[in-house]
């Protein structure tokens, strides 16, 4: 079997994409809590599971609600969260990933940036 130079470039590019996506998955997995108040409100936390699910409990006017859904990275800088159960069932949110590391997650929404810090709680 003979490989051309262009074949090797495709293989290397594919490996880079796979390693980047798994790194993002590793970094986002866990519980994230807002570090400040958001206009219009936000969940009290986001639990990103390694299975691609997300749990987002909300507390509004002393009433606790919980939504569950899925998340996916649509490209290197965006994430889509689709709520499939709970109070916000049917809602789809697109965020720009401004920062994602071991301690901080900054998601750009339509009106402002959601600043989150990682909790030490485990799945």
Long-range contacts (C-beta under 8 A, 24 or more apart in sequence): 20-76, 21-73, 24-73, 24-97, 24-100, 25-50, 25-73, 27-100, 27-101, 27-102, 28-71, 28-79, 28-100, 28-105, 29-123, 30-118, 30-119, 30-121, 30-122, 30-123, 31-118, 31-119, 31-121, 32-105, 32-116, 32-117, 32-118, 32-119, 33-116, 33-117, 33-119, 34-114, 34-115, 34-116, 35-115, 35-116, 35-117, 36-115, 38-112, 38-114, 39-111, 39-112, 40-111, 42-114, 43-67, 45-119, 46-116, 47-123, 49-123, 50-123, 54-81, 56-81, 56-83, 56-88, 58-87, 58-88, 67-91, 73-97, 79-107
